[in-house]
Amino acid sequence: MLSLWYLSFLISIVAFFVGIVKKSWHALLLSTLTFLPIAYYFIGANNAWRYVGFTPIILLALTLLFWQINRKRHSR
């Protein structure tokens, strides 16, 4: 069970870096979705670790920003 958590974290980090380097909103969306189980786990903490649970909100905002930039670039 722990290996699935590690796999989700690894996929999220790799997809995040690929999304940033290639400016791909698809990769950032994958990063957001694979980080959700990790965020769900940490949101129940009773200390400062609970703020890790808000990371998907930042990732989703970045995904939407890249999607909007990509849409504007293709509409020209």
Biotite code that builds the C-alpha atoms (Angstrom):
import biotite.structure as struc

atoms = struc.array([
    struc.Atom([0.000, 0.000, 0.000], chain_id="A", res_id=1, res_name="MET", atom_name="CA", element="C"),
    struc.Atom([2.843, 2.376, 0.778], chain_id="A", res_id=2, res_name="LEU", atom_name="CA", element="C"),
    struc.Atom([4.407, 1.683, -2.608], chain_id="A", res_id=3, res_name="SER", atom_name="CA", element="C"),
    struc.Atom([1.261, 3.039, -4.318], chain_id="A", res_id=4, res_name="LEU", atom_name="CA", element="C"),
    struc.Atom([1.660, 6.254, -2.330], chain_id="A", res_id=5, res_name="TRP", atom_name="CA", element="C"),
    struc.Atom([5.296, 6.505, -3.393], chain_id="A", res_id=6, res_name="TYR", atom_name="CA", element="C"),
    struc.Atom([4.372, 5.772, -7.006], chain_id="A", res_id=7, res_name="LEU", atom_name="CA", element="C"),
    struc.Atom([1.702, 8.475, -6.952], chain_id="A", res_id=8, res_name="SER", atom_name="CA", element="C"),
    struc.Atom([4.191, 10.952, -5.500], chain_id="A", res_id=9, res_name="PHE", atom_name="CA", element="C"),
    struc.Atom([6.863, 10.045, -8.065], chain_id="A", res_id=10, res_name="LEU", atom_name="CA", element="C"),
    struc.Atom([4.454, 10.362, -11.001], chain_id="A", res_id=11, res_name="ILE", atom_name="CA", element="C"),
    struc.Atom([3.231, 13.685, -9.654], chain_id="A", res_id=12, res_name="SER", atom_name="CA", element="C"),
    struc.Atom([6.756, 15.124, -9.357], chain_id="A", res_id=13, res_name="ILE", atom_name="CA", element="C"),
    struc.Atom([7.858, 13.866, -12.782], chain_id="A", res_id=14, res_name="VAL", atom_name="CA", element="C"),
    struc.Atom([4.670, 15.123, -14.450], chain_id="A", res_id=15, res_name="ALA", atom_name="CA", element="C"),
    struc.Atom([5.098, 18.491, -12.731], chain_id="A", res_id=16, res_name="PHE", atom_name="CA", element="C"),
    struc.Atom([8.632, 18.961, -14.054], chain_id="A", res_id=17, res_name="PHE", atom_name="CA", element="C"),
    struc.Atom([7.662, 17.778, -17.539], chain_id="A", res_id=18, res_name="VAL", atom_name="CA", element="C"),
    struc.Atom([4.708, 20.167, -17.500], chain_id="A", res_id=19, res_name="GLY", atom_name="CA", element="C"),
    struc.Atom([6.861, 23.117, -16.466], chain_id="A", res_id=20, res_name="ILE", atom_name="CA", element="C"),
    struc.Atom([9.655, 22.394, -18.946], chain_id="A", res_id=21, res_name="VAL", atom_name="CA", element="C"),
    struc.Atom([7.367, 21.706, -21.909], chain_id="A", res_id=22, res_name="LYS", atom_name="CA", element="C"),
    struc.Atom([4.659, 24.158, -20.783], chain_id="A", res_id=23, res_name="LYS", atom_name="CA", element="C"),
    struc.Atom([2.128, 21.356, -21.094], chain_id="A", res_id=24, res_name="SER", atom_name="CA", element="C"),
    struc.Atom([-1.157, 21.725, -19.271], chain_id="A", res_id=25, res_name="TRP", atom_name="CA", element="C"),
    struc.Atom([-1.843, 18.013, -19.811], chain_id="A", res_id=26, res_name="HIS", atom_name="CA", element="C"),
    struc.Atom([1.181, 17.046, -17.737], chain_id="A", res_id=27, res_name="ALA", atom_name="CA", element="C"),
    struc.Atom([0.268, 19.560, -15.038], chain_id="A", res_id=28, res_name="LEU", atom_name="CA", element="C"),
    struc.Atom([-3.257, 18.153, -14.890], chain_id="A", res_id=29, res_name="LEU", atom_name="CA", element="C"),
    struc.Atom([-1.789, 14.679, -14.465], chain_id="A", res_id=30, res_name="LEU", atom_name="CA", element="C"),
    struc.Atom([0.401, 16.032, -11.685], chain_id="A", res_id=31, res_name="SER", atom_name="CA", element="C"),
    struc.Atom([-2.619, 17.562, -9.971], chain_id="A", res_id=32, res_name="THR", atom_name="CA", element="C"),
    struc.Atom([-4.661, 14.377, -10.166], chain_id="A", res_id=33, res_name="LEU", atom_name="CA", element="C"),
    struc.Atom([-1.880, 12.121, -8.941], chain_id="A", res_id=34, res_name="THR", atom_name="CA", element="C"),
    struc.Atom([-1.158, 14.440, -6.011], chain_id="A", res_id=35, res_name="PHE", atom_name="CA", element="C"),
    struc.Atom([-4.755, 14.292, -4.741], chain_id="A", res_id=36, res_name="LEU", atom_name="CA", element="C"),
    struc.Atom([-4.332, 11.086, -2.638], chain_id="A", res_id=37, res_name="PRO", atom_name="CA", element="C"),
    struc.Atom([-1.250, 12.562, -0.975], chain_id="A", res_id=38, res_name="ILE", atom_name="CA", element="C"),
    struc.Atom([-3.082, 15.800, -0.260], chain_id="A", res_id=39, res_name="ALA", atom_name="CA", element="C"),
    struc.Atom([-6.046, 13.892, 1.131], chain_id="A", res_id=40, res_name="TYR", atom_name="CA", element="C"),
    struc.Atom([-3.727, 12.052, 3.508], chain_id="A", res_id=41, res_name="TYR", atom_name="CA", element="C"),
    struc.Atom([-2.031, 15.213, 4.789], chain_id="A", res_id=42, res_name="PHE", atom_name="CA", element="C"),
    struc.Atom([-5.188, 17.346, 5.075], chain_id="A", res_id=43, res_name="ILE", atom_name="CA", element="C"),
    struc.Atom([-6.150, 15.319, 8.172], chain_id="A", res_id=44, res_name="GLY", atom_name="CA", element="C"),
    struc.Atom([-2.988, 16.214, 10.086], chain_id="A", res_id=45, res_name="ALA", atom_name="CA", element="C"),
    struc.Atom([-3.233, 18.318, 13.218], chain_id="A", res_id=46, res_name="ASN", atom_name="CA", element="C"),
    struc.Atom([-0.067, 20.307, 12.620], chain_id="A", res_id=47, res_name="ASN", atom_name="CA", element="C"),
    struc.Atom([1.571, 22.350, 9.880], chain_id="A", res_id=48, res_name="ALA", atom_name="CA", element="C"),
    struc.Atom([1.688, 19.339, 7.524], chain_id="A", res_id=49, res_name="TRP", atom_name="CA", element="C"),
    struc.Atom([-2.004, 19.899, 6.754], chain_id="A", res_id=50, res_name="ARG", atom_name="CA", element="C"),
    struc.Atom([-1.009, 22.757, 4.435], chain_id="A", res_id=51, res_name="TYR", atom_name="CA", element="C"),
    struc.Atom([0.462, 20.166, 2.047], chain_id="A", res_id=52, res_name="VAL", atom_name="CA", element="C"),
    struc.Atom([-3.185, 19.298, 1.394], chain_id="A", res_id=53, res_name="GLY", atom_name="CA", element="C"),
    struc.Atom([-3.662, 22.620, -0.377], chain_id="A", res_id=54, res_name="PHE", atom_name="CA", element="C"),
    struc.Atom([-0.974, 21.904, -2.980], chain_id="A", res_id=55, res_name="THR", atom_name="CA", element="C"),
    struc.Atom([-3.472, 20.599, -5.587], chain_id="A", res_id=56, res_name="PRO", atom_name="CA", element="C"),
    struc.Atom([-5.157, 24.014, -5.570], chain_id="A", res_id=57, res_name="ILE", atom_name="CA", element="C"),
    struc.Atom([-1.871, 25.632, -6.583], chain_id="A", res_id=58, res_name="ILE", atom_name="CA", element="C"),
    struc.Atom([-1.242, 22.931, -9.185], chain_id="A", res_id=59, res_name="LEU", atom_name="CA", element="C"),
    struc.Atom([-4.736, 23.363, -10.610], chain_id="A", res_id=60, res_name="LEU", atom_name="CA", element="C"),
    struc.Atom([-4.299, 27.138, -10.833], chain_id="A", res_id=61, res_name="ALA", atom_name="CA", element="C"),
    struc.Atom([-1.015, 26.631, -12.678], chain_id="A", res_id=62, res_name="LEU", atom_name="CA", element="C"),
    struc.Atom([-2.702, 24.109, -14.985], chain_id="A", res_id=63, res_name="THR", atom_name="CA", element="C"),
    struc.Atom([-5.458, 26.578, -15.820], chain_id="A", res_id=64, res_name="LEU", atom_name="CA", element="C"),
    struc.Atom([-2.904, 29.312, -16.455], chain_id="A", res_id=65, res_name="LEU", atom_name="CA", element="C"),
    struc.Atom([-0.958, 27.112, -18.894], chain_id="A", res_id=66, res_name="PHE", atom_name="CA", element="C"),
    struc.Atom([-4.216, 25.989, -20.547], chain_id="A", res_id=67, res_name="TRP", atom_name="CA", element="C"),
    struc.Atom([-5.245, 29.609, -21.091], chain_id="A", res_id=68, res_name="GLN", atom_name="CA", element="C"),
    struc.Atom([-1.835, 30.533, -22.520], chain_id="A", res_id=69, res_name="ILE", atom_name="CA", element="C"),
    struc.Atom([-1.944, 27.515, -24.845], chain_id="A", res_id=70, res_name="ASN", atom_name="CA", element="C"),
    struc.Atom([-5.474, 28.386, -25.969], chain_id="A", res_id=71, res_name="ARG", atom_name="CA", element="C"),
    struc.Atom([-4.500, 31.977, -26.766], chain_id="A", res_id=72, res_name="LYS", atom_name="CA", element="C"),
    struc.Atom([-1.423, 30.818, -28.677], chain_id="A", res_id=73, res_name="ARG", atom_name="CA", element="C"),
    struc.Atom([-3.452, 28.440, -30.871], chain_id="A", res_id=74, res_name="HIS", atom_name="CA", element="C"),
    struc.Atom([-6.242, 30.915, -31.577], chain_id="A", res_id=75, res_name="SER", atom_name="CA", element="C"),
    struc.Atom([-3.929, 33.350, -33.352], chain_id="A", res_id=76, res_name="ARG", atom_name="CA", element="C"),
])
